Amino acid sequence: MNEDWYLSFQEKLDQHYAWPSLYIFKFIVPKGKEAELKQLFLLHTANEKTSKNGNYTSVTLQMMMPSSQAVIDVYKKISEIEGIVSL
């Protein structure tokens, strides 16, 4: 995603959240990439649900985030995982 998208997203986050705030991240990862995602969030508990055919896993994390920039930093970090979808 480009920087304009991140700036727009940050504005929306700041309009809807009072920081610090609990933020829910939801991702869909291809089979075999779950450990790569969880490695980025060692201190947090992830809820996982495998797709019907077992090809994907949906991962939900609730995290207390200090700012909208911290949320964006998480999205940028996980974007390096091949095939991940952020919801």
C-alpha positions as CSV (number, residue, x, y, z in Angstrom):
1,M,0.0,0.0,0.0
2,N,1.2,3.5,-0.7
3,E,1.8,6.3,1.8
4,D,-1.3,8.2,0.8
5,W,-3.4,5.2,1.8
6,Y,-1.6,5.0,5.1
7,L,-2.2,8.7,5.7
8,S,-5.9,8.4,5.0
9,F,-6.1,5.4,7.2
10,Q,-4.4,7.2,10.0
11,E,-6.8,10.1,9.8
12,K,-9.7,7.7,10.0
13,L,-8.2,5.9,13.0
14,D,-7.7,9.2,14.8
15,Q,-11.3,10.2,14.2
16,H,-12.7,6.9,15.6
17,Y,-10.3,6.0,18.4
18,A,-9.1,7.8,21.5
19,W,-5.5,6.7,22.0
20,P,-4.4,4.6,23.8
21,S,-7.1,2.1,22.7
22,L,-7.9,-1.5,22.3
23,Y,-7.6,-2.4,18.6
24,I,-8.6,-5.6,16.9
25,F,-6.4,-6.9,14.1
26,K,-7.8,-9.6,11.8
27,F,-5.7,-11.4,9.2
28,I,-6.1,-14.3,6.9
29,V,-2.9,-16.2,6.3
30,P,-2.1,-19.1,3.9
31,K,-1.5,-22.5,5.4
32,G,2.0,-22.7,6.7
33,K,2.4,-19.0,7.4
34,E,0.7,-19.0,10.8
35,A,4.0,-19.3,12.7
36,E,5.5,-16.4,10.7
37,L,2.6,-14.2,11.8
38,K,2.6,-15.3,15.4
39,Q,6.4,-14.8,15.7
40,L,5.6,-11.0,15.3
41,F,3.2,-11.1,18.3
42,L,4.9,-13.3,20.9
43,L,3.4,-11.4,23.8
44,H,-0.1,-11.6,22.6
45,T,-2.7,-14.4,22.4
46,A,-4.1,-15.0,18.9
47,N,-7.4,-16.6,18.2
48,E,-7.2,-18.9,15.1
49,K,-9.8,-20.5,12.9
50,T,-8.9,-22.8,10.0
51,S,-10.8,-22.5,6.8
52,K,-13.2,-25.2,5.7
53,N,-10.6,-26.7,3.2
54,G,-7.7,-26.0,5.5
55,N,-5.9,-23.7,3.0
56,Y,-6.1,-20.6,5.2
57,T,-6.2,-19.6,8.8
58,S,-8.0,-16.5,10.2
59,V,-6.1,-14.9,13.0
60,T,-7.6,-12.3,15.4
61,L,-5.5,-10.3,17.9
62,Q,-6.7,-7.7,20.4
63,M,-4.0,-5.3,21.4
64,M,-3.8,-2.2,23.4
65,M,-2.3,0.3,21.0
66,P,-0.7,3.6,22.1
67,S,-1.4,5.5,18.8
68,S,-2.7,5.3,15.2
69,Q,0.9,5.3,14.1
70,A,1.5,2.1,16.2
71,V,-1.4,0.4,14.4
72,I,0.0,1.4,11.0
73,D,3.4,0.1,12.0
74,V,1.9,-3.3,12.7
75,Y,0.2,-3.4,9.3
76,K,3.5,-2.4,7.6
77,K,5.3,-5.1,9.5
78,I,2.9,-7.9,8.6
79,S,2.7,-6.8,5.0
80,E,6.1,-8.5,4.5
81,I,4.4,-12.0,5.0
82,E,3.6,-13.4,1.5
83,G,0.0,-14.0,0.9
84,I,-1.4,-12.4,4.0
85,V,-4.7,-10.5,3.9
86,S,-5.6,-7.8,6.4
87,L,-9.2,-7.3,7.2
